[in-house]
Amino acid sequence: MEIDDNQPRVCSFMGASVMDLISYVDRFPEPGETIVGNNFRKGFGGKAANACVMAARLGLECRMLAKVSLLKLNSIDLILI
């Protein structure tokens, strides 16, 4: 099989794509203790999603196949996906 260097190469990824929910606290809670976080943010991640983003940042053409939850997301979350 010959490789045609004129054809674009596409990286395909299949796997996890998740929304990380991160809460910041001033200290670790003691066992059984509940403390309130002082900041909160959402992040996009997952092994396949992270690899796909990094490959795209390196200049490769990338595609990704992942199952997305049917949980209600707001419009900014959909833009991240």
C-alpha positions in Angstrom: 0.0 0.0 0.0 1.4 3.4 -1.0 0.9 6.5 1.1 -0.1 9.6 -0.8 1.6 12.6 0.9 -0.8 14.9 -0.9 -3.8 13.5 1.0 -4.7 15.1 4.3 -4.2 12.8 7.3 -7.1 12.7 9.8 -6.8 11.6 13.4 -9.9 9.9 14.7 -10.6 9.6 18.4 -13.3 7.6 20.1 -13.9 7.5 23.9 -14.7 9.6 26.9 -15.8 13.2 26.7 -16.8 14.5 30.2 -17.7 17.7 32.0 -15.6 18.2 35.1 -17.3 20.0 38.0 -14.6 21.5 40.2 -15.2 23.1 43.6 -12.4 24.9 45.5 -12.1 24.8 49.3 -9.8 26.4 51.8 -8.8 23.1 53.4 -9.6 19.4 53.2 -12.6 18.4 55.2 -12.2 16.1 58.2 -13.7 12.7 57.9 -17.5 13.1 58.1 -17.3 16.9 57.9 -19.1 18.9 55.1 -17.6 22.2 54.1 -18.7 24.8 51.6 -16.6 25.6 48.6 -15.5 29.2 47.9 -15.3 28.9 44.1 -16.7 26.7 41.4 -15.9 26.1 37.7 -16.7 23.6 34.9 -14.1 22.1 32.7 -14.1 20.0 29.6 -12.1 16.8 29.6 -11.9 13.0 29.2 -9.0 10.9 27.9 -10.1 10.9 24.3 -11.3 14.5 24.3 -8.0 15.7 25.8 -5.9 13.7 23.2 -8.1 15.1 20.4 -7.6 18.7 21.5 -3.9 18.3 21.8 -3.5 16.7 18.4 -5.6 19.5 16.9 -3.4 22.1 18.6 -0.4 20.4 17.0 -2.0 21.1 13.6 -3.6 17.8 12.8 -7.1 17.4 11.4 -9.1 15.6 14.0 -12.5 14.0 14.4 -14.0 12.6 17.6 -16.8 10.2 18.3 -18.2 10.2 21.9 -21.5 9.6 23.6 -22.9 12.8 25.1 -25.3 12.7 28.1 -28.9 13.9 27.8 -28.6 15.9 31.0 -29.7 19.5 30.7 -26.8 21.8 29.7 -26.9 25.5 29.2 -25.8 27.1 26.0 -22.2 27.8 27.1 -21.7 24.1 28.0 -22.9 23.1 24.5 -20.3 25.5 23.0 -17.6 23.8 25.0 -18.6 20.4 23.6 
